[in-house]
Every structure is written in C-alpha cells, then in structure tokens.
Amino acid sequence: MSTGSLSGSALLGSARPPAQLYDVALLDLDGVVYLGSTAVPGAAAHLAAAVGAGMRLGFVTNNAARSPQQVAEQLTRLGVPADASLVITSAQTAARVLAERLPPGARVLVVGTEALAGEVRQRGLLPVGPPAESTAEPVAAVVQGYSPDTGWRDLAAACRAVRGGAWWVASNADPTVPSVDGPLPGNGAFVDVVRATTGLEPSVTGKPEPSMHAECLDRMKARRPLVVGDRLDTDIEGASRVGCHSMIVLTGVTRPVDLLGAPPPHRPTYLGADLGALLYAHPEVRRLPAGWNCLQWSVAEPRHTGDGLALAGSGDPLDALRALCAGAWETGLTAVGAADAPAEQALRRLGIPIG
C-alpha cells in the first residue's frame, strides 16, 4: 500500500481491499449503515463480507437519541449483528464529560431523549426535563442531544438555563441527519437556535473531538483501524485527529462536489460509493507532468490563469472523482470542465457543476 499523510494530502491506492489491510473498521451509522430506520442498500452484505475477510467492526455515532443497546438491536434487525459493548454514542461521551466536572447528584437539564437522560443518570447526575416555568429550580448544566421531538419549549428552557449561568454541553454539532428524503435538521440546527438566542457557545463533545474514536479503539484493542463515515467535518476530521486512516462513503451527507473543496483535515484516505469499498483494491492516482491520472481518467492542469481543471477519459466516474480530488487538493481549484462527452456525462452523474 502507498503511504500518505493522515491530513489527507492525497488519496491512497491499495493493492488489496481495505478489509484485508485494516484490523478494525470504526463505522459511523447514520448515512453509512442506515438512513433512519432503513438500511443502506447492500450495507449488511458488505459488512458481512468484510468480517469474513478478517475485519472487526466497531460503531461510533454522533446521534445521541438512542442507547447503545437500542443501536445494537437495530443493527441486528438490519442484518448487522452487533453487541452494545461495541457501540459508542455521543450521549455516552457527553455524560462522561459532565460527570468529570460536576459533583455527584448535580442537576442537569436534558434537552434530548430518554437515552441521553439515562446516560446522565448512570454517571451519578440528576437529569431533569425542561421546566414549565422560568422560576424552576436552577440547574448546574444543560446537555443537548438530538431528538426528533425537540420543540420550542425545550429550546426556551435551554436558553433560560444557559443565560442563567448553567454549563452548556452539546453532544454534537452536526447540522443535519441523513434520511431517505435527504438531509433533515440535526442536533447542530437546534444548537444554533440556543446559540443565536443566548450569544453563547456550547462545549461540544462528539466527533470530530477525538474521545469517541479513542474510546472505541481502546475497547477493541485495534492495531490498524480505519474510520468509515459520510461526513467530512466529523468522521474524517475526527479520524485525522485521532491518527487513523479514513474512508468517506457517498451514501449520506457528503456529495462528490464537497470533496473537491475539502480542506486538509477533511480529506479522506479512501473514497467509495458505499461500504462495498471495503472489499476491493483502490486505484492509485498518479501525478503526471501536466496533471493527474486514475486508470482511464485524466485531469489536466489549467494552462491559463482563471481556467479550471479539465477532465477527460472514460470508465467508472468514481475514478474520475479520485483524479479530480488530487487536482483540486493540490491546486486549490474547484472549477471543472469536461474535455470530451464521456467526461461531461461523468461529471453530471457525480453532480459536479461543469465550469
């Protein structure tokens, strides 16, 4: 396998499938294994094949809505056998952070689900719900995690408590959650409401903070882990910060065009259409005298100031995207032109605007 920096200065090629090169896959869930209550097509079969190749699976989710046991049960129903001990949620991380600073029995306003309240309770703290009146007993902290039932009164209670001096902890700041209908409001969208109302900033404990991946690595005794996710700003940056190689899959939030403008901490080691990318060798992108090449695709450097990258070739559009990423990351250019009809068709399939 080629070598490269963890910051993602270039995509790596691999002569063997990642499932044979890495001992553990640290998998994000929403947008990677499932979309809401629906499995990503082929995900269970791909993961079963990866396990058959010797890879072990850990699950690391920024979604604080459910307990590890509930997550493991859903995975099992979807055909991915999982044990709760191998599931790390942002609710667990947020509760641990709270307990490290607050005294036992401290009151914590929970804006989220019962699963988040349960994690707070397990840490010896007292979870309380949003009070009906602004004169309710003060709380030491507010913890905010994703819940599809969060409403105005919940957010208003959080704003009152935060403005009154309570320590504000957010399990994660993802602005959206993937769904079969496209991205929908995530915890970050609700966090933004409290931020805009109070003018204050929360302590964010989930990805890309390294504690979640680090805990999963420790639990699984991983020697050569691979982080797999659908978000550049949480999964991929989180992998970089914990010192792991990473893979982005395009079944969730990230679009091909997003990859072209990704800053170094958000650049993955590998990219794939879905979890099937664990099961095949990845082609190398080669630097040419005047551009970049990936199998049958080539990307030419601009000849004149103001020009964009020029794509030409044929074959799998994902290989075209690999070559385009190499060009965009090295030059900083994200404008792309098609040099021939197959390139134009590939760009349209990838959803990349033609400059």
N, C-alpha and C positions, 0 to 999 in steps of 0.2 A: 504494500500500500504506500502511496505517496505520503509525504509529510507536509504539514502546513501549520500555521498559527491557529491558536484557539480563537483569536479575534475574527477569524473568517476572512483573511485577506484573499483567499481563493477557495473555490470548491475543490474537494479532493476526489481523485479517482480511486477505485478499488478493484483489484483483480478478483476478489472473492466477495460474496454477499456480506453486508454488514452483520447479518445474523451469525455468520461464522467468525467474524473478526472481533466482535464485542461480546462480553460475557453477560451483560445486563442491559436491557432497554428500560429507561425511565420514561414512561409514557404519560403524556398529558391525555385527558379523556375527552372533554367536550371538543368536538371538531376533529378528533383523531380516531377514537374508537366508536364514539356515538355522537349523534346530534339530538339532544334532548333525550327522549325515550326510544329513539330509533337508532339501530346500529348503522354505522357507516358501511356501505356495501363492501363485502369481502373482508372486513376487518378481522372477524373471528377466525376465518380460514388462514389469513396471512399470519396472524399471531400464533396459531397452532403450528404452522409450518416453521416459524422462527423458533419456537420451543423445540420442535423436532430437530432443528439444526444445532441445538445446544444453548440457545439464548434463554436467560431467565427474564421475567417481567416484573417490574415494579410500577406503581401507578401514583402519579403526583398531580393533583388537581387544585387549581385556584378556586374552584367552586366550593363555597362553604355551606351549601344548602343541605347536604346530607352527611350522615355519619359514615365512617369507613365501612361499617358492616352493611349499610344500605347500598353503598357504592359497589362493594364486593358482590352483593346479591344481584344487583342489576347487571354487572358484568357477566356473572354466571348465567343469568337468564338469556343474555345475548350470545352465549356460546364461548365466553372467555372465562374459564374457571379462575377464580381469584380468591385469595384469603384476605380478610380485613387487615391482617398484620402487614400486608404489603401495599396498603393504601395510605398515602399521606394527603391530608386535606389542609387547605388554608385555615379552616376553623381550628384544627389542632394547633397549628403554628401560632395563630393569634392568641389562643387561650394560654399557651405556654409563655408567650411574651408578657401577657398581662400578669400571670402568676409570678413571674420573675421580679416584678416591680411592686406589685400591690400586696398588702398584708392579707393573711387568710380571712375569709369572710367579707372582704370588701365588696360593696355593691357595684355591679356592672350593668349598665343599661345595654341590652342586647337588641340591636336592630337587625333581624335576620330570622333564621328558622330555629326550631327546637333543637336541631342537631348542633348548631352553634352554641345555644344555651347549655346543652349537655356537656360540651367540651369545657365551657367555662366552669360549670358545676364540678366536673371531675378534677379540676385544678384547685378546688377548695375555695372558690369565689362564689358570690351570691348573684346569680343572674336575675335581673328584673325586667319586666316588659315596659314598653312606653307608657308613662303615666297619663291619666286622663286629664289631670290638672297641672298647670305650670307650678303650683305650690307643692308638688310632691317632694318626698324626701330626696336630698341630693345624692348623686352617685359619684363614685371615685373615677369611673371611666365609662366610655361609650365604645362598644365594639360593633362594627358594621360589616355584615357579610351579605352575600347575595341571597335574596328570597323573591320569588315571583309574587309574593303577597305584600311586599313593602308598599306602604301608602303614605299619604300626606301626613297623617297624624304621627306615624313612626318617624318621619324625617323631621317634623316640627319638634318632637320630643328630643331627638338627637341635637338639633340646633340649640334648643334651650340649655341642654346639659353642657354642650361644648362651650357655648358662650359663657356659661356659669363657671367654667374652670375645669371641667372633667377632662381627663386624658382621653384623646380620641384615637382609636386604633381601627384601621380598616384591614380586613382580611386580604384584600387585593384591590387593584385599581383598574381591572380590565373594563374598558368602556362598553364592551358588547359580549354577548354569549352567542355561540353559533346555534342555528336551528335549521330545520328543513326548509324554512321560509326565508332564510337569510339571517344576517346578524340582528339580534334584538338587544334591548338595553341590559347591560350587565351591572355588576356592583359599582364599577367606576362611574357610571352615569348617575347613580344615586349618591355616591360620594361627592360628585360635582355639585349636587344640589346643596349639600351641607356646607361645602367649601365656599360656594358663591354666596350663601346666606350669612355665614359667620365671618368670612375673610380669613379663616384659619386653615391649617394643613394637618392632615392625619399622619400618624405613624403607620406605614404600610408594611405588612409582614409577609405577604405571599410572594410568589415569583414576580419579578426577577431576583428578589432577595434570595441569597444562596441557602438559607436554612432548610427549606423544604427538600431540595435535591440532596443536600448534605446528609440530612436525616435518613433519606431513603438509601443513599449509598452506604451509610453505616449499618443500617438494618440488614442489607443484602450482602454485605462484605464484597462489594463489587471491586474488581481489579481493573477492568477496562469497560467503563459504561458508555452508553450512547443515549443522549436525551432526544426524545422524539416529540415534536409538538406542531401546532398550527399557528402559533403567534410568534412574531419576531421579537416583540418588546418584552415578552415574559419568558417563554420557553427557551428561545435561542440566546437571548441575553443572559438568562439565568444559567444556562449551560456554560457559557463563557466565563461567568463569574465564579462558578464552582470548579472550573478547569476540565470540562468534558467536551468531547466532540458532540455534534448535534445534527439532527435531520429535520428539515421542515417538510410537512406534507400539505397538499393543497386541497384538503377536504374540509377545511374550516374557514378561518377568518382571512388568512393571508392569500393575496392574489399574486399571480406572476409579476404584474407591474410593480407591486410593492417591493419585490426583491431587488429590482434594478436600483432603487434609491436607498437601499438599506445601508445605514452607517456601519462601521466595522463591528461594534458589539452585537449587531443584529444579523450578521451574515452566517448562515449555517455551513456546516462541513459538507453536508449532502443535501440534495433535494429530491423529492419523489412526488408522484401524483397521489399516492396513498400508502398504506402500510405495506403494500406489496414491494415497496422499495427496499425493505429489509432483506429481500430474498434474491436480489440479482446484483451482479457486479455493476459498478458505476463507472461510466466512461470518463476518461481524463480530458480536461480542457487544456489544449496546447497553445503556448504563445508562439505566434508567427511573427515574421519581420514587420508586417503591417496590419496585425490583427490577432484573432483568436480562432481556434478550430475545435469543434467537438464532433467527432465522427463525420457525418456528411454535411455538417453546417459550418459556415464560416462567418465571422463578423469582422468587417473592415474598420480600421481606424479612420476618423474623418480626415479628409485631405485639406480642408479649409476651415478656418475659424467660423464657428457658427453652425457647422454641419453636425449631424448626429451619427450614430453608429449605423452601419449598413449590413443587413442580414441577407445571406444567400445560401441556397443549398436545398436539401430535401431530407425526408426521414422523420423521425419522432420529434414533434415540437418541443418535448422536454429537453432534448439535446440542444435545440436552438436556444432555449432559455438558459441552459448552462453556459453556453458560449456568450450570450448576451450579458449574463451576470458578470462574467470575467471582464468583459469590456467595460461595462458600466462601473464596476468597482475600481478598476484601475484608472479610468479617465474621469470619473465623476459625471459622465454624460448619461442621461436617461432618454433622450430623444432617439428614436429608432426609425430607420427607413427600410423598405423592402427592395432588394436589388432584383428580384425576379418574382414570378407568380407564386411558386411554392412558398417563398418567404412571406409574401403577403398573406397567404392562406394560414400559415403557421402563426403569424402574429395575431390574426383575427381569432384563431382558436384559443390562443393564450390570453386574449383580452388586452393586448398591449396596443395602445394607440400608435398609428403609423404617422410619423412626423413628416 
